[in-house]
């Protein structure tokens, strides 16, 4: 009997729960179907204000001015950015690291001749959180082995780095954006030049086909392909009879004197 009573109570609770869920769904549907003026106001998360106060902006600028950039003009073959960060983070706290990949045409030629398919990096820029540390690291590590132990992989490679005074990360991003824009403009100009040459070639081919068709039609009609231009007729000089007689008499007199 107790078990039956417990089952009945649980069944009633389940029925009440289902009824409550149905009522909440009906209320939600009514709210959605109601006009905008009668809908219940819903709570929305307030968007965070991303604007910086003057104090925060000043602190941010001071933090950016404290950072220093070190330029590495040469990287060993297939040295990845993660390995470069691992080699330099022992000397100071690092920020961002950017490695310039090699030209895609160089990589294609290397792969075509059976070389390594990995991406090779040629130069890098490393950001230190403290520019004083960046300056000391650049002066101390320049022309020194990249790894101190003889058994290390990059022991025989030397650092080629230089500290860039008054150079910040946004200068690098601006330079990369400018170089990208220059490449795109150059590619666009080359495509326009190729299009002009193609259009000129197609136009000349059309003209040659039209000339060949014209000559073929003339040959079918029996007309000569190249007609000689008729020269203008030269008019005969009209000389009076008296002048002719005088000339003839003068000539005969001269002959008699001789």
C-alpha positions as CSV (number, residue, x, y, z in Angstrom):
1,X,0.0,0.0,0.0
2,X,2.8,2.4,0.8
3,X,4.5,1.6,-2.5
4,X,1.3,2.2,-4.3
5,X,0.8,5.5,-2.5
6,X,4.4,6.6,-3.4
7,X,3.8,5.7,-7.0
8,X,0.6,7.7,-7.1
9,X,2.3,10.8,-5.6
10,X,5.2,10.6,-8.0
11,X,2.8,10.2,-10.9
12,X,0.9,13.3,-9.7
13,X,4.1,15.3,-9.4
14,X,5.1,14.2,-13.0
15,X,1.7,15.3,-14.3
16,X,1.9,18.6,-12.5
17,X,5.4,19.2,-13.9
18,X,4.3,18.4,-17.4
19,X,1.3,20.8,-17.0
20,X,3.6,23.5,-15.8
21,X,5.9,23.1,-18.7
22,X,3.0,23.2,-21.1
23,X,1.7,26.4,-19.5
24,X,5.2,28.0,-19.8
25,X,5.4,27.1,-23.5
26,X,2.0,28.5,-24.1
27,X,3.0,31.8,-22.4
28,X,6.1,32.0,-24.5
29,X,4.1,31.4,-27.7
30,X,1.6,34.1,-26.6
31,X,4.5,36.5,-25.9
32,X,5.9,35.9,-29.4
33,X,2.6,36.2,-31.1
34,X,1.6,39.4,-29.2
35,X,2.4,42.8,-30.8
36,X,5.7,44.5,-30.0
37,X,4.0,47.0,-27.7
38,X,2.5,44.2,-25.5
39,X,5.5,41.9,-25.4
40,X,7.2,41.4,-22.1
41,X,10.6,43.1,-21.9
42,X,13.4,40.7,-22.1
43,X,16.6,41.1,-20.2
44,X,19.7,41.6,-22.5
45,X,23.3,41.6,-21.5
46,X,24.7,45.0,-21.5
47,X,27.6,45.4,-24.0
48,X,30.9,46.1,-22.5
49,X,32.1,49.6,-23.1
50,X,35.4,49.3,-25.1
51,X,36.3,53.0,-25.0
52,X,39.4,53.7,-22.8
53,X,39.5,56.4,-20.3
54,X,42.3,59.0,-20.6
55,X,44.1,57.3,-17.7
56,X,43.9,53.9,-19.3
57,X,45.0,55.3,-22.7
58,X,48.0,56.9,-21.1
59,X,48.9,53.7,-19.3
60,X,48.5,51.7,-22.6
61,X,50.8,54.2,-24.5
62,X,53.4,54.0,-21.7
63,X,53.3,50.2,-21.9
64,X,53.7,50.3,-25.7
65,X,56.6,52.7,-25.4
66,X,58.4,50.4,-23.0
67,X,58.5,47.6,-25.6
68,X,61.4,47.1,-28.0
69,X,61.8,45.3,-31.3
70,X,64.8,43.2,-32.3
71,X,65.4,42.5,-36.0
72,X,67.0,39.2,-37.0
73,X,68.3,39.4,-40.6
74,X,68.9,35.7,-41.1
75,X,67.3,32.5,-39.8
76,X,68.8,29.0,-40.2
77,X,67.0,26.7,-42.6
78,X,63.6,25.5,-41.4
79,X,63.8,27.3,-38.0
80,X,60.2,27.8,-37.0
81,X,58.7,30.7,-34.9
82,X,58.0,28.5,-31.9
83,X,61.7,27.4,-31.8
84,X,62.8,31.0,-32.1
85,X,60.6,32.0,-29.2
86,X,62.0,29.1,-27.2
87,X,65.6,30.2,-27.9
88,X,65.0,33.9,-26.9
89,X,62.5,33.7,-24.0
90,X,65.3,32.7,-21.6
91,X,66.8,36.2,-21.9
92,X,63.6,38.2,-21.3
93,X,59.9,38.3,-21.5
94,X,58.7,38.2,-25.1
95,X,55.7,39.7,-26.8
96,X,54.9,39.0,-30.4
97,X,57.2,37.2,-32.9
98,X,56.9,37.4,-36.7
99,X,58.9,35.4,-39.2
100,X,58.9,36.2,-42.9
101,X,58.3,33.2,-45.0
102,X,60.4,32.6,-48.2
103,X,59.1,33.4,-51.6
104,X,56.6,30.9,-52.9
105,X,58.5,30.6,-56.2
106,X,61.7,29.7,-54.4
107,X,59.9,27.0,-52.5
108,X,58.3,25.6,-55.6
109,X,61.7,25.3,-57.4
110,X,63.2,23.6,-54.3
111,X,60.3,21.1,-54.1
112,X,60.4,20.5,-57.9
113,X,64.1,19.6,-57.7
114,X,63.4,17.1,-54.9
115,X,64.2,19.4,-51.9
116,X,62.5,19.7,-48.6
117,X,58.8,20.6,-48.6
118,X,58.8,22.5,-45.3
119,X,58.4,26.2,-45.2
120,X,61.6,28.1,-44.8
121,X,61.8,31.5,-43.0
122,X,64.3,34.1,-44.0
123,X,64.0,36.9,-41.4
124,X,62.2,37.7,-38.2
125,X,61.1,40.5,-35.8
126,X,60.9,39.8,-32.1
127,X,59.1,42.1,-29.6
128,X,60.5,42.3,-26.0
129,X,58.4,43.7,-23.2
130,X,61.3,45.8,-22.0
131,X,63.3,47.7,-24.6
132,X,66.3,47.9,-22.3
133,X,66.5,44.1,-22.3
134,X,66.0,44.0,-26.0
135,X,68.9,46.4,-26.5
136,X,71.2,44.3,-24.2
137,X,70.2,41.0,-25.9
138,X,70.9,42.4,-29.4
139,X,74.3,43.7,-28.4
140,X,75.3,40.6,-26.5
141,X,74.0,37.8,-28.8
142,X,74.9,39.3,-32.2
143,X,77.5,37.1,-34.0
144,X,77.3,34.5,-31.2
145,X,76.2,30.8,-31.5
146,X,72.5,30.4,-31.4
147,X,72.8,27.5,-28.9
148,X,75.7,27.2,-26.5
149,X,76.1,23.4,-26.4
150,X,78.1,21.7,-29.1
151,X,75.5,18.9,-29.5
152,X,72.7,21.3,-30.1
153,X,71.2,21.4,-33.6
154,X,71.7,25.2,-34.1
155,X,75.1,25.4,-32.4
156,X,77.0,26.2,-35.7
157,X,74.6,29.0,-36.7
158,X,75.2,32.5,-35.5
159,X,72.8,35.2,-34.5
160,X,72.5,38.2,-36.9
161,X,70.3,40.6,-34.9
162,X,70.0,44.3,-34.4
163,X,67.9,46.5,-32.0
164,X,65.6,48.9,-33.9
165,X,65.3,52.1,-31.9
166,X,62.0,54.0,-32.2
167,X,60.5,51.1,-34.1
168,X,57.2,49.7,-32.9
169,X,55.0,46.8,-33.9
170,X,52.5,49.0,-35.7
171,X,55.3,50.1,-38.0
172,X,55.9,46.5,-39.0
173,X,52.2,45.9,-39.7
174,X,52.0,49.1,-41.7
175,X,55.0,48.0,-43.8
176,X,53.5,44.5,-44.4
177,X,50.2,46.1,-45.4
178,X,52.0,48.5,-47.8
179,X,54.0,45.6,-49.4
180,X,50.9,43.6,-49.8
181,X,49.1,46.5,-51.5
182,X,52.2,47.0,-53.8
183,X,52.2,43.3,-54.8
184,X,48.4,43.4,-55.5
185,X,48.8,46.5,-57.6
186,X,51.7,45.0,-59.5
187,X,49.8,41.8,-60.2
188,X,46.8,43.9,-61.3
189,X,48.9,45.9,-63.7
190,X,50.4,42.7,-65.1
191,X,47.0,41.2,-65.6
192,X,45.8,44.3,-67.5
193,X,48.9,44.2,-69.7
194,X,48.3,40.6,-70.5
195,X,44.7,41.3,-71.3
196,X,45.6,44.2,-73.6
197,X,48.1,41.9,-75.5
198,X,45.5,39.2,-75.8
199,X,42.9,41.6,-77.1
200,X,45.4,43.0,-79.7
201,X,46.3,39.5,-80.8
202,X,42.7,38.4,-81.1
203,X,42.0,41.6,-83.1
204,X,44.9,40.9,-85.5
205,X,43.8,37.3,-86.0
206,X,40.3,38.5,-86.9
207,X,41.7,41.0,-89.4
208,X,43.9,38.3,-91.0
209,X,41.0,35.9,-91.3
210,X,38.9,38.7,-92.9
211,X,41.6,39.4,-95.4
212,X,42.0,35.7,-96.2
213,X,38.3,35.4,-96.8
214,X,38.3,38.4,-99.0
215,X,41.1,37.0,-101.1
216,X,39.3,33.7,-101.4
217,X,36.1,35.4,-102.6
218,X,38.1,37.3,-105.2
219,X,39.9,34.2,-106.4
220,X,36.5,32.5,-106.8
221,X,35.2,35.4,-108.9
222,X,38.3,35.4,-111.1
223,X,39.6,38.8,-110.2
224,X,43.3,39.2,-109.8
225,X,44.5,39.4,-106.2
226,X,46.7,42.4,-106.8
227,X,45.5,44.9,-109.4
228,X,48.1,47.1,-110.9
229,X,47.4,50.8,-110.8
230,X,46.8,52.4,-114.2
231,X,49.3,55.1,-115.0
232,X,47.9,58.5,-116.2
233,X,48.3,59.0,-120.0
234,X,50.8,61.6,-121.1
235,X,49.5,64.2,-123.4
236,X,51.3,64.9,-126.7
237,X,52.7,68.4,-127.1
238,X,51.0,70.4,-129.9
239,X,53.6,72.4,-131.9
240,X,52.6,74.8,-134.7
241,X,53.6,73.9,-138.2
242,X,55.6,77.1,-138.7
243,X,57.8,76.3,-135.7
244,X,58.3,72.8,-137.1
245,X,59.4,74.2,-140.5
246,X,61.7,76.8,-138.9
247,X,63.3,74.1,-136.9
248,X,63.7,71.8,-139.9
249,X,65.1,74.6,-142.1
250,X,67.6,75.7,-139.4
251,X,68.8,72.2,-139.1
252,X,69.4,71.8,-142.8
253,X,71.2,75.1,-143.1
254,X,73.6,74.1,-140.4
255,X,74.3,70.8,-142.1
256,X,75.1,72.7,-145.4
257,X,77.6,75.0,-143.7
258,X,79.3,72.0,-142.2
